[in-house]
Amino acid sequence: MERQAGITEERARVAREIHDTIAQSLTGLVMTAQRANSIAARAPESLGPTLALMENLATEALAEARTLVASYTPVNVSGGLPATLAVLADRFSAETGVTVIVSGEAPDVDREAEVVLLRCAQEALANVRKHAHARQVRVSIDATDDGAGLTVTDDGVGIGTQAGNGYGLAGMAERVRLVGGTVEVGPDVSGGTTVRVALPRRSGAEVVS
């Protein structure tokens, strides 16, 4: 029942994410295109600013789509969590220009917990992409007394009000809760934001990957 509830909540979250990001950007793009069509009929020489706005809206929608796709890329941790995080970091850096440094060794947790840690890293990076305006991100995994932890720290603008209203962090917290873990999100001591996830060694639950 918990697994089904997690699946249902995840689907609802994706639907809300699409509505609040991509759908809104595309709606704005359609309205701007309609305005451009009207301007073209009256004064085509004045189209420049409207076309620039259309380009910006399309670029924004594309970035939002890529963020959502990255959050749901199929998970494969067969090569080990550190190696998988390194691949994720390289891809994120190539797409955004943000430097991502990965550190730590493979934790002593089951595969379900590894999937959760990876998903949390993906969600944390998605938030960096959308909100942080960061230049560097550090992703580290470590052993704890009863399991493993993941810490994602950026040097961006710091956590804002969007963190409490976003579906990404709420979805992360729910995913972690289902396997008996905890999530803490807050400002980093040197600026930016830190996300800390702690999981038990054995989740005892099947995880939606």
C-alpha positions in Angstrom: 0.0 0.0 0.0 2.9 2.4 0.8 4.5 1.6 -2.6 1.2 2.3 -4.4 0.7 5.5 -2.5 4.3 6.5 -3.4 3.6 5.8 -7.1 0.3 7.8 -7.0 2.0 10.8 -5.3 4.9 10.7 -7.7 2.5 10.8 -10.7 0.6 13.7 -9.1 3.9 15.5 -8.5 5.0 15.1 -12.2 1.6 16.4 -13.4 1.9 19.5 -11.1 5.5 20.1 -12.2 4.5 20.0 -15.9 1.5 22.3 -15.3 3.5 24.8 -13.3 6.6 24.9 -15.5 6.5 23.6 -19.1 2.7 24.2 -19.7 2.9 27.8 -18.4 6.0 28.6 -20.6 4.3 27.1 -23.6 1.1 29.0 -22.9 3.1 32.2 -22.8 4.8 31.2 -26.0 1.5 30.7 -27.8 0.2 34.1 -26.6 3.4 35.8 -27.7 3.2 34.1 -31.1 -0.3 35.3 -31.6 0.8 38.9 -30.7 3.7 38.5 -33.2 1.2 37.5 -35.9 -0.8 40.6 -35.2 2.3 42.9 -35.2 3.5 41.3 -38.5 0.3 42.4 -40.2 0.6 46.0 -39.0 4.2 46.8 -38.5 6.6 43.9 -39.4 9.6 46.2 -38.7 8.7 46.2 -35.0 8.8 42.4 -34.6 12.3 42.2 -33.1 11.4 42.5 -29.3 8.5 40.1 -29.7 10.6 37.5 -31.5 13.3 37.8 -28.8 10.6 37.2 -26.2 9.4 34.1 -28.0 13.0 32.8 -28.2 13.4 33.3 -24.4 10.1 31.5 -23.7 11.1 28.6 -25.9 14.5 28.4 -24.2 12.9 28.4 -20.8 10.5 25.6 -21.7 13.3 23.5 -23.1 15.3 23.9 -19.9 12.3 23.0 -17.8 11.7 19.9 -20.0 15.4 18.8 -19.7 15.2 19.2 -15.9 12.1 17.0 -15.7 13.6 14.4 -18.0 16.9 14.4 -16.0 14.9 13.7 -12.8 13.3 10.6 -14.4 16.3 9.2 -16.3 16.3 5.4 -15.8 18.5 4.5 -12.8 21.4 2.0 -13.2 23.7 1.7 -10.2 25.2 -1.6 -11.3 28.6 0.2 -11.6 28.4 1.5 -8.0 26.8 4.7 -6.6 30.0 6.8 -6.8 30.5 6.0 -10.5 26.9 6.7 -11.2 27.0 10.0 -9.4 30.1 10.9 -11.4 28.3 10.3 -14.6 25.3 12.4 -13.4 27.7 15.2 -12.4 29.5 15.2 -15.8 26.2 15.4 -17.6 25.0 18.2 -15.4 28.2 20.2 -15.8 28.1 19.8 -19.6 24.5 21.1 -19.7 24.8 23.9 -17.3 28.4 24.9 -17.0 28.3 24.4 -13.2 31.2 22.5 -11.8 30.1 19.4 -9.8 32.6 17.7 -7.5 31.7 14.2 -6.3 33.4 12.5 -3.4 33.0 9.6 -1.1 33.1 5.8 -1.3 30.3 3.2 -2.0 28.1 3.0 1.1 27.1 -0.2 2.8 23.4 0.0 1.9 21.1 -2.2 -0.2 20.2 -1.3 -3.9 16.9 0.2 -2.9 18.7 2.7 -0.7 21.2 3.4 -3.4 18.4 4.2 -5.8 16.9 6.7 -3.3 20.3 8.4 -2.8 20.7 8.8 -6.5 17.2 10.1 -7.0 17.8 12.6 -4.2 21.0 13.7 -5.9 19.1 14.2 -9.1 16.4 16.3 -7.4 19.0 18.4 -5.6 20.8 19.1 -8.8 17.5 19.9 -10.5 16.9 22.5 -7.8 20.3 24.0 -8.4 19.6 24.2 -12.1 16.3 26.0 -11.5 17.0 28.2 -8.5 20.5 28.5 -7.2 22.5 30.4 -9.9 25.5 28.5 -8.5 29.0 28.1 -9.9 30.0 25.0 -8.0 28.2 22.0 -6.4 29.7 19.4 -4.1 28.1 16.0 -3.9 29.3 13.6 -1.2 28.3 10.2 0.1 29.4 8.9 3.5 28.9 6.1 6.0 26.9 6.8 9.1 26.5 4.7 12.3 23.4 2.9 10.9 23.6 3.4 7.1 24.7 6.1 4.6 24.3 9.8 3.9 24.2 12.1 0.9 25.1 15.8 1.1 24.6 18.2 -1.8 26.0 21.7 -1.3 25.9 24.6 -3.7 27.5 28.1 -3.6 24.4 29.8 -5.1 22.0 32.4 -3.9 20.8 30.4 -0.9 17.5 28.8 -0.1 14.4 30.9 -0.7 10.6 30.7 -0.3 10.4 28.5 -3.4 11.9 25.7 -1.5 8.8 25.4 0.8 6.4 25.6 -2.2 8.2 23.3 -4.6 7.1 19.8 -5.4 10.6 18.5 -5.8 11.7 18.7 -2.2 8.4 17.4 -1.0 8.7 14.5 -3.3 12.2 13.8 -2.1 11.1 13.9 1.5 8.3 11.4 0.8 10.6 9.1 -1.1 13.1 9.1 1.8 10.4 8.7 4.4 9.1 5.5 2.8 12.5 3.9 3.4 12.9 5.2 7.0 15.3 8.0 6.2 15.5 11.7 6.9 16.0 14.9 4.8 17.3 18.3 6.0 17.4 21.3 3.7 18.9 24.6 4.8 21.4 27.4 4.2 25.1 26.4 4.1 27.4 28.2 6.5 29.3 29.7 3.6 26.3 30.7 1.6 24.2 28.6 -0.8 22.1 25.6 0.2 22.8 22.2 1.7 20.6 19.1 1.2 21.4 16.3 3.6 19.8 12.8 3.3 20.4 10.0 5.8 19.2 6.4 5.1 19.3 3.2 7.2 21.6 0.4 6.0 18.6 -1.7 4.9 15.5 0.0 3.7 13.0 -2.8 4.4 10.8 -1.4 1.6 10.6 -1.6 -2.1 11.5 1.7 -3.7 9.8 3.3 -6.7 12.8 3.9 -9.1 
